[in-house]
Amino acid sequence: MATQHESQDQSYARSPEEVLRVLEVSREGLRQDEVIARQRSFGPNRLPEARRRSPVLRFLGHFNNILIYILLASAVVKAAYRDWIDFWVIFVVALATGLIGFLQEGQAERALAGIRRMLSLHATVLRDGEWSDVVAEELVPGDIVRLRPGDRVPADLRLLTVEGLEIDESPLTGESVLAVKGTGAVPIGAVLGDRVGMAFSGTVVGAGTGIGMVAATGSDTELGRIQTLIDEADPLGTPLTGQLDRLGKRIAAFILVLAGVMTVVGLLLHGDGPEQLLDSAITFAVAAVPEGLPAIVTITLALGVRQMAQRNAITRKLTAVETLGEVTTICSDKTGTLTYNEMTVRSLVTSVGRYSITGVGYSPEGHAVSEHSGEAASFHERRDLHELVIALSRCTDAAVQKTDDGWSVVGAPTEGSLVVLARKAEFTGEGYQRTAELPFNSKNKLMAVLDRSPDGSVRLIAKGAPDRLLDRCAYQLDANGEKTPLRREEWDDAVDSLGRQGLRVLAAAAAPSFGASTIGLGDVHSLTLLGLVAIADPPRAEAIEAIRRCREAGIRVTMITGDHASTASAIAAELGIAGRSFPRVVTGAELQVMSDVDLADIAPTVDVFARTNPEHKIRIVRALQSRRQVVAMTGDGVNDAPALTRADIGIAMGINGTEATKEAADIVLADDDFATIERAVAEGRRIFDNIQKSLMFILPTTFAQALIVLTAVIIGFVPPLQPTQVLWVNLVTAITLSLALAYEPGEQGLMSRPPRAVTSSMIDGILIARITVVTLLITAASIGIFFVELGSGSSFAIAQTSAVTVLVLGQVAYLFNSRFLRVSSFSLRALRGNPVVWVSVGILLLLQLAFTYVPAMQEWFHTAPLRWREWGIALSLAVAIFLIVEVEKAIARAARKRRKP
């Protein structure tokens, strides 16, 4: 007997009899002794549990980060100074940061659990010549299984017989319509959607019946292969985490090097003792470590998560918020994301003319419009329309119903669209009665009914594939409702024209019935063609606009779908994905024979990947990433989960998405709307800007404190700042000014600039120059007022308090510079748009007044009350800092203009 792998890999390409022979099974099913033997050989029909690491090791792993080290080092230093309040604040922030990562790490395991929940629990199986219900886990390759409407397929089956069998394979293929099944073999290498003779584990029978033989179980099923792909698809670190890690290492190196230089200089040049050097080194470390940085980044991201949730994007991973802002390519599923996932009649064609049907989805609102005149066409007044709509609605088994969430279809989506069409025409079917039926058959590709109208007349109505139905028509209906000879070529041209637009086309025909009470295929002949109906899952209007805005922002949108190339291409053109009439399309069959190198070469230029398998999607994502693309992948089916895991950002649909997809994703859309992604990208860019602004604010102010201490040690004068005073400045600015920039609104032109390059630094050369300028300005101002006060006869305490005040007010002034990194802050805009700025400044000034005038604070921090003179000098220096930085920003803008090609 063939192995399970061999049978599964080749069964779709073999005839039913050949598959039975390979697996040594008769149509009477397996004997019980054979089942027991095969269970020992193949194991249970279930997916294996995911490999799990120890929770303790997973938790500790999230502290292996340089920023966490810096944070913990700061806490240790503060503990050494017995500043327990600050110690616990920093320690809790470090703990919370690691805890957030720990809670998010379980995504892949939960995604696998979501897949396992898709498995069927029971199956109807033929053993020892008798049908019985068994636990699906007991199935083995070779078992004969029966399928009925509503059944979840319990394993991968090679179909042996079918009767109108249609299966919802959207979780695996992404196709929005039910897959019509047969028993024929297809060539080796055919994509999942083309394997008509297979029923796959986890999919659901929508209509008809069938009998199939188990070809694969457990992890060898297509569902099992997807689980393996998820397990092997290592998630990438986000650009933000990588950039912050590199920045943290540079800061750590900077601190160690300068601390060493400071120690050597103090020892060799000034002869400082070990205790004095240790005290200076600790002061320098406290001043130089930006301990507020991880907290500010976390808070900024958390605020972004809240903002995105208000816009229907539920974020499951903090860093995903910012990464969205760096996306260069969005790989989007078609069904339900770019389209409504609600089949809709788009056009009707009769012998009289063509009509467009307005309205989208299952809501019965819309009307017919003549494509010739552009005027509304009445369903009641136009005989050709009236007859076509009645025939289509009577020859269907679907129904529509209104729920709390809107309109929904009971039955096949395609047939449901015909019922919606009838509702738009205000046809209820009252008084009509079906007396006989010929069900749809995948071989004949048509359905026929005998239908009695309210006047008692009975006629045969048929609906199905145009080519099959046209073969059975001899006439067509004219504008007056009279029969005329069929003009076949004209109808064939109309079918081809609609097909090229990616529309699913059905034909409807009728003939008088002469007292028959039953109907067979032989009765379906000499029909009168009533017309054609063109159906599609229409693109969302908001998605069209969102794609246009993405193109303006330099973001490519690539459609990856299980649909046929013609359908996908037509929808892509309508959406404007390529920005041109003819999108570039590559099919899954072409991907099968394409090397990874060739795929990486073409992937950035392809607009549509059609008829794809799950492994194709993950290959596409990897190919794009190999070309330095930051990839966002959207999806709703379990087939999308591996690619979502691998992508830089995985985005799942919250309404129609499977649980496995949601668990694998970083972001879940509450409204399944592509436009939400575009808005989330804008939010991601705003968040990156705010993180960058926070960095640009924190670093120079932190470095200025460190440089004050370093300058004092190297030159050999008493430092203007004591360690407790440095801690004070760090504390009050961290809880006030630093937080204000997290609330900054998006700047103008946010979505007009191209995505930031993955390799670019968070701080470019021009911004480094600004950090240097601001560091020197605040340092010079603080040291300057310190010596001015000492020179004027003020006490040492007043001189130090003045230095701290300049340090604080200088940061207040620089905060307004930092609100706009690239444009001037010398305008009223810098005073508006972010009320948190004024709240934080107000709180800071109150705290600084307490620091200066409250006796207890004077005792703790060795401060003294300042006079109006000291306040005036400090305020003047702060204003000077603001103005000089604005001059530097003007020079930087000019430099950027010169660098542009």
C-alpha positions in Angstrom: 0.0 0.0 0.0 1.2 3.5 -0.8 2.3 5.8 2.0 -0.1 8.5 3.2 2.2 11.2 1.8 2.2 9.6 -1.7 -1.6 9.1 -1.7 -2.3 12.6 -0.6 0.2 14.2 -3.0 -1.1 12.4 -6.0 -4.7 11.4 -5.3 -6.2 14.5 -7.0 -4.3 13.6 -10.2 -5.6 10.0 -10.3 -9.0 8.6 -11.2 -11.2 7.3 -8.3 -10.6 3.7 -9.3 -6.8 4.2 -9.4 -6.9 5.8 -5.9 -8.9 2.9 -4.5 -6.4 0.5 -6.0 -3.4 2.4 -4.6 -4.8 2.4 -1.1 -6.1 -1.2 -1.5 -9.7 -0.3 -0.7 -13.0 -1.5 -2.2 -16.2 0.6 -2.5 -17.6 -1.4 0.4 -15.1 0.3 2.8 -12.5 -1.1 5.1 -12.9 -4.1 7.4 -12.5 -3.4 11.1 -9.2 -5.3 11.3 -7.8 -3.2 8.5 -8.9 0.0 10.3 -7.0 -1.1 13.4 -3.9 -1.9 11.4 -4.0 1.5 9.7 -4.6 3.3 12.9 -1.3 1.8 14.2 0.5 2.8 11.0 -0.9 6.3 10.4 -1.9 7.4 13.9 -4.9 9.4 14.9 -6.6 11.9 12.6 -5.7 15.0 14.6 -3.2 17.9 14.4 -0.2 17.7 16.8 0.1 20.1 19.6 2.5 23.0 19.1 6.0 22.8 20.5 6.1 24.8 23.7 8.9 26.6 25.6 8.9 26.9 29.3 6.8 30.0 30.3 9.7 31.0 32.7 12.2 31.0 29.8 9.8 32.8 27.5 9.3 35.5 30.2 13.0 36.0 30.9 13.7 36.1 27.2 11.8 39.4 27.0 14.4 41.1 29.3 17.2 40.3 26.8 17.1 43.9 25.4 19.6 46.7 25.8 16.9 49.2 26.7 15.7 46.9 29.4 19.3 46.7 30.7 19.6 50.4 30.7 16.3 50.7 32.5 17.3 48.1 35.2 20.7 49.7 35.5 19.0 53.1 36.2 16.9 51.4 38.8 20.0 49.9 40.5 21.6 53.3 40.6 18.5 54.9 42.1 18.4 52.1 44.7 22.0 52.8 45.5 20.9 56.4 46.2 18.0 55.0 48.2 15.6 56.9 45.9 13.0 54.1 46.4 10.1 55.8 44.7 12.0 56.4 41.5 13.5 52.9 41.8 10.0 51.2 41.9 8.6 53.4 39.1 11.5 52.4 36.7 11.4 48.7 37.9 7.6 48.5 37.2 8.1 50.0 33.8 10.8 47.4 33.0 8.6 44.6 34.3 5.6 45.8 32.4 7.5 46.0 29.1 8.7 42.4 29.5 5.3 41.3 30.5 3.6 42.8 27.4 6.1 40.9 25.1 5.5 37.7 27.1 1.7 37.9 26.7 2.0 38.6 22.9 4.5 35.7 22.3 1.7 33.1 22.6 0.1 34.3 19.3 1.5 31.4 17.1 0.4 28.8 19.6 -3.1 30.2 19.8 -3.2 30.3 16.0 -2.5 26.6 15.9 -5.2 26.1 18.4 -7.5 28.0 16.2 -6.7 25.6 13.3 -7.4 22.6 15.5 -10.8 24.0 16.3 -11.7 23.8 12.6 -11.4 20.0 12.6 -14.6 18.0 12.4 -15.6 16.0 15.5 -17.7 13.3 13.7 -17.9 11.5 10.4 -20.2 9.1 8.6 -18.0 6.2 7.4 -18.6 3.0 5.5 -17.0 0.0 7.3 -17.7 -3.7 6.8 -20.3 -2.7 4.3 -22.4 -0.6 6.7 -22.6 3.2 7.3 -22.0 4.4 10.9 -21.1 7.5 12.8 -17.6 7.6 14.2 -15.3 10.0 16.0 -13.4 11.9 13.2 -10.1 11.3 15.0 -10.5 7.5 14.3 -10.5 7.9 10.5 -7.7 6.4 8.5 -6.5 6.6 4.9 -8.8 4.4 2.8 -12.0 5.0 4.8 -15.1 5.8 2.7 -16.9 8.9 4.1 -20.3 10.3 3.2 -20.8 14.1 2.9 -24.1 16.0 3.3 -25.1 19.7 3.4 -23.7 21.4 6.5 -21.1 18.7 7.2 -17.5 19.8 8.0 -15.1 17.6 5.9 -13.3 15.4 8.5 -10.1 14.7 6.4 -8.7 15.2 3.0 -11.0 13.1 0.7 -10.7 11.9 -2.9 -14.2 12.2 -4.1 -15.7 9.0 -5.6 -19.3 10.1 -6.4 -21.0 13.5 -6.2 -24.5 14.8 -6.6 -24.5 18.6 -6.9 -21.8 18.8 -4.3 -20.6 22.3 -3.6 -18.1 23.1 -0.7 -17.1 26.4 0.9 -13.4 26.3 0.6 -12.9 30.0 1.3 -10.8 29.4 4.5 -8.3 27.5 2.3 -8.5 29.2 -1.1 -10.1 32.6 -0.5 -12.7 32.1 -3.2 -16.0 33.8 -2.3 -18.2 31.3 -4.2 -18.8 27.7 -3.3 -16.5 25.3 -5.1 -18.3 23.0 -7.5 -17.0 19.4 -7.0 -16.7 16.5 -9.4 -14.7 13.3 -9.6 -12.3 14.0 -12.5 -8.6 14.0 -12.1 -6.5 17.2 -12.7 -2.8 17.5 -13.6 -0.1 17.2 -11.0 0.8 20.6 -9.6 -2.8 22.0 -9.9 -3.5 24.6 -7.2 -6.0 23.8 -4.4 -8.8 25.7 -6.0 -8.6 23.6 -9.2 -8.5 20.2 -7.5 -12.2 19.5 -8.2 -12.0 15.9 -7.2 -10.9 16.7 -3.6 -12.7 17.7 -0.4 -10.3 19.2 2.1 -10.4 18.8 5.9 -12.0 21.7 7.7 -14.1 23.0 4.8 -17.9 22.9 4.9 -20.4 21.3 2.5 -22.7 24.0 1.2 -24.9 22.0 -1.1 -25.4 18.5 -2.5 -24.0 15.2 -1.4 -20.9 13.1 -2.1 -18.9 10.1 -1.1 -15.1 10.2 -0.8 -12.2 8.1 0.3 -9.8 9.4 2.9 -6.6 10.3 1.2 -4.8 12.0 4.1 -5.3 12.5 7.8 -3.9 14.7 10.6 -0.8 16.7 9.8 -0.7 15.3 6.2 -3.9 17.1 5.2 -3.8 20.6 3.6 -4.9 22.0 7.0 -2.0 20.2 8.6 0.4 21.6 6.1 -0.8 25.1 6.9 -0.2 24.4 10.6 3.4 23.3 9.7 3.9 26.5 7.8 2.7 28.6 10.8 5.0 26.6 13.1 8.0 27.2 10.8 7.2 30.8 9.9 9.4 32.7 12.4 8.0 36.2 13.0 10.3 39.0 12.1 11.4 41.6 14.6 9.8 45.0 13.8 11.8 47.8 12.3 11.2 49.9 15.5 12.5 47.2 17.8 15.6 46.8 15.7 16.3 50.6 15.5 15.7 51.1 19.2 18.0 48.1 20.0 20.8 49.7 17.9 20.2 53.1 19.4 20.3 51.6 22.9 23.6 49.9 22.2 25.1 53.1 21.0 23.9 55.0 24.0 25.3 52.3 26.3 28.6 52.4 24.5 28.6 56.2 24.7 28.0 56.1 28.5 30.7 53.6 29.1 33.4 55.3 27.0 32.7 58.8 28.4 32.6 57.4 32.0 35.9 55.8 31.4 37.4 59.0 30.0 36.0 61.1 32.8 37.5 58.7 35.4 40.9 58.8 33.8 40.9 62.6 33.5 39.8 63.1 37.0 42.4 60.7 38.3 45.4 61.8 36.3 44.8 65.5 35.8 43.1 66.5 39.0 44.1 63.8 41.4 40.5 63.1 42.5 40.1 60.3 45.1 38.2 57.0 44.4 35.2 58.2 46.4 34.9 61.4 44.5 35.4 59.7 41.2 32.7 57.1 42.0 30.3 59.9 43.0 31.0 61.7 39.7 30.6 58.5 37.7 27.3 57.7 39.3 26.1 61.3 38.7 27.2 61.1 35.1 25.5 57.7 34.6 22.2 58.9 36.1 22.4 62.0 33.9 23.3 60.2 30.7 20.9 57.2 30.9 17.6 58.1 29.2 15.6 55.9 31.5 12.4 57.5 30.4 12.9 56.5 26.8 11.4 52.9 27.0 8.5 54.2 29.0 7.8 57.0 26.5 8.0 54.6 23.5 5.6 52.2 25.3 3.2 55.0 26.2 3.3 56.5 22.7 2.5 53.1 21.2 -0.2 52.4 23.8 -1.9 55.7 22.9 -1.6 54.7 19.2 -3.3 51.4 20.0 -6.2 53.3 21.6 -6.5 55.6 18.7 -6.5 52.7 16.2 -9.1 50.8 18.2 -11.4 53.9 17.8 -10.8 53.5 14.1 -11.8 49.8 14.1 -8.2 48.4 14.0 -7.6 46.3 17.1 -3.9 46.0 17.8 -2.6 42.8 19.5 1.1 43.9 19.5 2.3 47.3 20.6 5.2 47.6 18.1 2.9 46.7 15.2 1.3 50.2 15.5 4.5 52.0 14.5 5.6 49.3 12.0 2.4 50.0 10.0 3.8 53.5 9.3 6.9 52.0 7.6 4.9 49.6 5.3 6.0 49.8 1.7 3.8 47.0 0.3 0.3 45.8 1.4 -0.5 42.3 0.2 -4.2 42.1 0.4 -6.7 39.3 0.1 -9.5 40.2 -2.3 -12.7 38.7 -0.8 -14.1 40.6 2.1 -11.3 43.1 2.3 -11.2 44.8 -1.0 -14.6 43.6 -1.9 -17.8 43.2 0.2 -17.8 39.3 0.2 -21.4 39.6 -0.9 -22.2 38.4 -4.4 -24.1 41.1 -6.3 -25.9 41.2 -9.7 -24.0 43.8 -11.6 -25.5 43.6 -15.1 -28.5 42.0 -17.0 -28.4 41.4 -20.7 -31.6 40.7 -22.8 -32.2 40.7 -26.5 -33.4 44.3 -26.1 -30.4 45.8 -24.3 -28.0 45.8 -21.4 -28.8 47.1 -17.9 -26.6 48.0 -15.0 -28.0 47.2 -11.5 -27.2 49.6 -8.8 -26.7 48.8 -5.1 -24.1 46.4 -3.6 -24.2 43.5 -1.3 -27.3 41.8 0.1 -29.3 44.9 0.9 -32.3 44.9 -1.5 -31.8 48.5 -2.5 -31.2 49.5 -6.1 -32.6 49.7 -9.6 -31.9 49.0 -13.2 -30.2 51.6 -15.5 -30.1 51.3 -19.3 -26.5 51.2 -20.4 -27.6 52.7 -23.7 -29.5 55.7 -22.5 -28.3 56.0 -18.9 -31.8 56.3 -17.7 -33.6 54.3 -15.0 -35.4 51.2 -16.4 -38.5 50.0 -14.7 -38.6 46.2 -13.9 -42.4 46.3 -14.3 -42.7 48.3 -17.5 -39.9 46.5 -19.5 -41.2 43.0 -20.4 -37.7 41.7 -21.1 -36.5 42.7 -17.6 -39.6 41.5 -15.9 -39.5 38.0 -17.5 -35.7 37.5 -16.8 -36.0 38.6 -13.1 -38.9 36.3 -12.4 -37.2 33.3 -14.0 -33.9 33.9 -12.1 -35.7 34.3 -8.7 -37.9 31.2 -9.2 -35.0 28.9 -10.2 -33.1 29.3 -7.0 -33.0 27.7 -3.6 -31.6 30.6 -1.6 -33.3 33.2 0.5 -32.3 36.5 2.1 -33.1 37.7 5.6 -32.6 40.8 7.7 -30.7 40.4 11.0 -29.4 42.8 13.6 -26.2 43.0 11.6 -27.9 43.7 8.3 -29.0 41.5 5.4 -27.7 37.9 5.0 -28.2 35.1 2.6 -29.4 31.6 3.5 -27.9 29.3 0.8 -25.3 29.8 -1.9 -24.1 33.4 -2.2 -24.5 33.4 -6.0 -28.1 32.3 -5.8 -28.7 34.7 -3.0 -27.7 37.6 -5.3 -30.6 36.5 -7.6 -33.1 36.7 -4.7 -31.7 40.2 -3.8 -32.3 41.2 -7.5 -35.9 40.1 -7.2 -36.3 42.2 -4.1 -35.0 45.2 -5.9 -37.6 44.6 -8.6 -40.2 44.3 -5.9 -41.0 40.7 -6.9 -42.0 38.6 -3.9 -43.0 35.3 -5.6 -46.4 35.4 -3.9 -48.8 33.0 -5.6 -46.1 31.1 -7.5 -45.4 27.4 -6.7 -42.6 25.0 -7.7 -44.0 21.6 -8.7 -40.9 19.8 -9.8 -37.1 20.3 -9.8 -34.0 19.1 -11.6 -31.1 19.9 -9.2 -27.9 21.5 -10.3 -25.4 18.9 -11.5 -21.7 19.7 -12.0 -21.7 17.6 -15.1 -24.7 19.3 -16.8 -24.1 22.7 -15.1 -27.7 23.7 -15.0 -30.8 23.7 -12.7 -34.4 23.5 -13.9 -37.8 23.7 -12.2 -41.4 23.4 -13.1 -43.1 26.6 -11.8 -46.8 27.3 -11.5 -47.7 31.0 -11.8 -50.8 32.6 -10.1 -52.9 32.2 -13.3 -52.4 28.5 -13.1 -50.0 28.1 -16.1 -46.9 26.0 -15.6 -43.6 26.5 -17.4 -40.2 25.0 -17.3 -37.4 27.5 -16.1 -33.7 26.7 -16.4 -30.7 28.5 -15.2 -27.0 27.6 -15.6 -23.8 28.0 -17.5 -24.4 30.0 -20.6 -22.7 27.6 -23.0 -24.7 24.6 -21.7 -28.0 26.5 -21.7 -27.5 28.1 -25.1 -27.1 24.6 -26.6 -30.6 23.9 -25.4 -32.2 27.1 -26.6 -33.9 27.6 -30.0 -35.4 31.0 -29.4 -35.0 34.3 -27.7 -37.5 36.8 -26.2 -38.0 40.1 -27.9 -39.2 43.5 -26.5 -42.8 42.5 -26.8 -42.4 39.1 -25.2 -42.6 37.2 -28.5 -40.3 34.3 -29.5 -37.8 35.0 -32.3 -35.0 32.7 -33.6 -31.9 32.6 -31.3 -29.0 34.7 -32.5 -26.3 32.5 -31.0 -23.2 34.5 -32.0 -24.5 37.7 -30.4 -25.1 35.9 -27.1 -21.6 34.2 -27.3 -20.1 37.7 -27.8 -22.0 39.1 -24.8 -20.9 36.1 -22.6 -17.2 36.7 -23.6 -17.5 40.4 -23.0 -18.9 39.9 -19.5 -16.3 37.2 -18.7 -13.4 39.5 -19.6 -14.7 41.8 -17.0 -14.2 39.1 -14.4 -18.0 38.6 -13.9 -19.6 35.3 -13.3 -22.2 34.8 -16.0 -25.4 32.7 -15.8 -28.1 32.3 -18.5 -31.9 31.9 -17.9 -34.4 30.3 -20.3 -38.0 29.1 -20.2 -40.5 27.0 -22.1 -44.1 26.1 -21.7 -44.8 22.9 -19.8 -47.5 20.6 -21.2 -48.9 19.0 -18.1 -45.7 17.2 -16.9 -45.4 16.5 -13.2 -41.7 15.6 -13.2 -38.7 16.9 -15.0 -35.6 15.3 -16.4 -32.6 16.5 -18.4 -34.3 15.4 -21.6 -37.1 17.8 -21.0 -34.7 20.8 -21.1 -34.7 21.6 -24.8 -36.1 24.0 -27.4 -36.0 26.7 -24.7 -36.5 30.4 -25.2 -33.5 32.4 -23.9 -34.6 35.2 -21.5 -31.2 36.7 -21.0 -27.9 36.7 -19.1 -27.1 37.8 -15.5 -23.6 38.9 -14.6 -22.6 38.5 -10.9 -19.6 39.6 -8.9 -18.4 40.4 -5.5 -18.1 44.2 -6.0 -15.2 46.3 -4.8 -15.7 48.5 -1.8 -16.0 52.2 -2.8 -13.9 53.2 0.2 -11.2 50.6 -0.8 -10.8 52.3 -4.2 -10.2 55.7 -2.5 -7.9 54.1 0.1 -5.8 52.4 -2.6 -5.4 55.7 -4.4 -4.2 57.3 -1.1 -1.8 54.5 -0.6 -0.3 55.0 -4.0 0.2 58.7 -3.2 2.0 57.7 0.0 4.4 55.5 -2.0 2.8 52.2 -0.8 2.1 49.4 -3.3 -1.0 47.3 -3.0 -0.7 43.8 -4.3 -3.8 41.5 -4.5 -3.2 37.9 -3.5 -6.3 35.7 -4.1 -7.5 32.2 -4.8 -9.8 33.5 -7.6 -9.2 33.0 -11.3 -6.8 35.4 -13.0 -9.5 37.0 -15.2 -11.7 37.7 -12.2 -8.9 39.0 -10.1 -7.5 41.2 -12.9 -10.9 42.8 -13.5 -11.4 43.6 -9.9 -7.8 44.9 -9.6 -8.4 47.2 -12.5 -11.7 48.5 -11.0 -9.9 49.1 -7.7 -7.1 51.0 -9.4 -4.4 48.8 -7.8 -2.0 49.2 -10.7 -2.9 52.7 -11.5 -3.4 51.5 -15.1 -6.0 49.5 -17.0 -4.1 46.2 -17.3 -2.6 45.0 -14.0 0.3 42.6 -14.1 -1.0 39.1 -13.1 0.9 36.0 -12.1 -0.9 32.8 -11.3 -0.2 30.1 -8.8 0.7 27.7 -11.6 3.4 30.1 -12.7 4.7 30.4 -9.2 4.9 26.6 -8.9 7.7 26.5 -11.5 9.4 29.8 -10.5 12.5 29.8 -8.4 12.8 32.0 -5.3 15.3 34.2 -7.0 13.1 34.8 -10.0 10.1 35.4 -7.7 12.1 38.0 -5.7 12.9 39.8 -9.0 9.4 40.1 -10.2 7.4 40.3 -6.9 7.8 44.1 -6.4 6.3 44.7 -9.9 3.3 42.3 -9.8 -0.1 43.7 -9.1 -2.1 40.5 -8.7 -1.2 36.9 -7.7 -4.2 34.8 -8.6 -5.1 31.2 -7.9 -2.6 30.9 -5.1 -2.0 28.2 -2.5 -1.1 29.0 1.2 2.6 28.2 0.5 2.6 30.7 -2.4 1.5 33.5 -0.1 4.4 32.9 2.3 6.8 32.7 -0.6 5.5 36.0 -2.0 6.0 37.7 1.4 9.5 36.4 1.7 10.4 37.5 -1.8 9.2 41.0 -1.1 11.1 41.1 2.2 14.3 40.0 0.4 14.0 43.2 -1.6 13.9 45.3 1.6 10.1 45.7 1.5 8.2 46.2 4.8 5.2 43.9 4.1 1.7 44.1 5.6 -0.3 41.0 4.8 -4.1 40.8 5.1 -6.3 37.8 5.2 -9.4 36.0 6.6 -8.9 32.3 5.9 -6.8 29.8 7.7 -4.7 29.6 4.4 -3.6 33.2 5.2 -2.3 32.4 8.7 1.3 31.3 7.7 1.8 34.5 5.6 0.4 36.7 8.3 2.9 35.2 10.8 5.8 35.8 8.5 4.8 39.3 7.3 6.2 42.4 9.1 2.5 43.1 9.9 -0.2 40.5 9.8 -3.7 42.0 9.5 -6.8 39.7 10.0 -10.5 40.3 9.3 -12.5 40.5 12.5 -15.9 39.8 11.1 -15.3 37.1 8.5 -11.8 36.0 9.6 -11.2 32.5 11.1 -10.0 32.3 14.7 -6.6 30.9 13.5 -6.1 33.9 11.3 -7.0 36.4 14.1 -4.6 34.6 16.5 -1.7 34.7 13.9 -2.3 38.5 13.2 -0.8 41.6 14.8 -3.8 43.7 14.0 -7.5 42.6 13.6 -9.9 44.8 11.6 -13.2 45.2 13.4 -14.9 46.2 10.1 -13.1 44.1 7.5 -12.5 47.3 5.5 -9.3 48.0 3.5 -9.8 51.7 4.1 -9.2 51.0 7.8 -5.7 49.7 6.9 -4.9 53.0 5.1 -6.1 55.0 8.1 -4.0 52.7 10.4 -0.9 53.3 8.2 -1.4 57.1 8.7 -1.7 56.5 12.4 1.5 54.4 12.3 3.3 57.3 10.6 2.0 59.7 13.2 3.2 57.5 16.0 6.7 57.1 14.4 6.9 60.9 14.1 5.9 61.2 17.8 8.5 58.6 18.9 11.1 60.4 16.8 10.1 63.8 18.4 10.3 62.2 21.8 13.8 60.9 21.0 14.8 64.3 19.7 13.6 65.9 22.9 14.9 63.3 25.4 18.4 62.8 24.0 19.8 66.3 23.9 18.3 67.2 27.3 19.7 64.0 28.8 23.1 64.5 27.1 23.2 68.1 28.3 22.9 67.0 31.9 25.6 64.5 31.4 27.8 67.0 29.6 27.5 69.4 32.5 28.9 66.8 34.9 31.5 65.7 32.3 32.7 69.3 31.7 33.0 69.9 35.5 35.1 66.8 36.0 37.4 67.4 33.0 37.9 71.1 33.7 38.1 70.6 37.4 35.3 72.7 38.9 32.5 71.7 41.3 29.6 70.3 39.2 26.7 72.7 39.0 24.3 69.7 39.5 24.1 67.3 42.3 22.9 63.7 41.7 19.6 64.3 43.5 19.1 67.4 41.4 19.7 65.4 38.2 17.2 62.8 39.4 14.7 65.6 40.0 15.0 67.0 36.5 14.8 63.5 35.0 11.7 62.7 37.1 9.7 65.9 36.5 10.4 66.1 32.8 9.7 62.4 32.3 6.2 62.7 33.9 5.4 66.0 32.2 7.2 67.2 29.1 8.2 63.9 27.6 4.7 62.6 27.6 3.3 65.6 25.9 4.8 64.7 22.5 3.0 61.4 22.5 -0.3 63.3 21.9 0.9 65.3 18.9 -1.6 65.1 16.0 -0.4 64.1 12.6 1.4 66.7 10.6 0.2 68.0 7.2 1.3 65.9 4.3 1.7 62.8 6.4 0.5 60.5 3.6 2.1 62.4 0.8 5.6 61.4 1.7 7.1 58.0 0.7 7.7 55.3 3.3 10.8 55.5 5.4 13.6 53.1 4.2 14.1 50.1 6.5 17.8 50.8 6.5 17.4 54.4 7.5 18.2 55.6 11.0 15.6 57.0 13.3 18.0 60.0 13.6 19.7 61.1 10.4 22.7 63.4 10.1 20.7 66.6 10.2 18.9 65.6 13.4 22.2 64.5 14.9 23.4 68.0 14.3 20.4 69.4 16.1 21.0 67.1 19.1 24.5 68.4 19.2 23.4 72.1 19.0 20.7 71.7 21.7 23.1 69.7 24.0 25.7 72.5 23.8 23.2 75.3 24.2 21.5 73.9 27.3 24.9 72.9 28.7 26.4 76.3 28.1 23.4 78.1 29.5 23.3 76.0 32.7 27.0 76.3 33.4 27.0 80.0 32.4 24.3 81.0 34.9 26.0 78.9 37.5 29.2 81.0 37.2 27.4 84.2 36.7 25.6 83.8 40.0 28.7 82.7 41.8 30.5 85.7 40.3 27.8 88.1 41.5 28.2 87.0 45.0 25.2 84.6 45.2 25.4 81.5 47.4 26.4 78.1 46.0 22.8 76.9 46.6 21.3 79.8 44.6 23.9 79.2 41.8 22.9 75.4 41.6 19.2 76.2 41.8 19.6 78.7 38.9 21.4 76.1 36.9 18.6 73.6 37.5 16.0 76.2 36.6 17.8 77.0 33.3 17.9 73.3 32.6 14.2 73.0 33.1 13.1 76.1 31.3 15.5 75.3 28.4 13.7 72.0 28.1 10.3 73.8 28.1 11.5 76.0 25.2 13.0 73.1 23.3 9.7 71.2 23.7 8.0 73.8 21.4 10.9 73.4 18.9 10.3 69.6 19.0 6.6 69.8 18.1 7.7 70.2 14.5 11.0 68.5 13.4 11.1 69.7 9.8 9.0 72.9 9.7 9.3 76.1 11.7 7.8 76.3 15.2 8.0 80.1 15.0 4.3 80.4 14.5 1.0 80.2 16.2 0.7 76.5 15.2 3.3 75.7 17.9 0.9 77.0 20.5 -2.2 75.1 19.3 -3.3 71.6 18.4 -2.0 69.8 21.5 -3.5 70.9 24.8 -1.5 68.3 26.7 1.6 70.4 26.0 0.2 73.3 28.1 -1.0 71.0 30.8 2.4 69.4 31.1 4.2 72.7 31.1 1.8 74.0 33.8 2.4 71.0 36.0 6.2 71.2 35.5 6.3 74.9 36.5 4.3 74.2 39.6 6.7 71.4 40.5 9.7 73.6 39.8 8.2 76.3 42.1 7.8 73.7 44.8 11.4 72.5 44.2 12.6 76.1 44.6 10.5 77.5 47.4 9.1 74.7 49.6 11.4 74.3 52.6 11.2 70.5 52.6 12.3 70.4 49.0 15.1 72.8 49.7 16.3 70.5 52.4 16.1 67.3 50.2 17.6 68.8 47.1 19.9 71.5 48.5 18.1 74.3 46.7 17.5 78.0 47.6 14.7 80.5 46.7 15.4 82.5 43.6 14.8 86.2 43.1 13.2 87.9 40.1 16.7 88.5 38.7 17.5 84.8 38.5 14.2 84.0 37.0 14.6 86.7 34.4 18.0 85.5 33.3 16.8 81.9 33.1 13.8 82.8 31.0 15.9 84.9 28.7 18.3 82.0 28.2 15.4 79.7 27.4 14.0 82.1 24.8 17.4 82.3 23.3 17.7 78.5 23.1 14.3 78.4 21.3 15.3 81.1 18.7 18.7 79.5 18.0 17.2 76.1 17.4 14.7 77.6 15.0 17.7 79.1 13.1 19.3 75.7 13.0 16.0 74.2 11.7 15.9 76.8 8.9 19.5 75.8 7.9 18.5 72.1 8.0 15.5 72.7 5.7 17.7 74.4 3.2 20.2 71.6 3.4 17.4 69.0 2.7 16.2 71.0 -0.3 19.8 71.0 -1.7 20.0 67.2 -1.2 16.8 66.5 -3.1 17.4 65.5 -6.8 
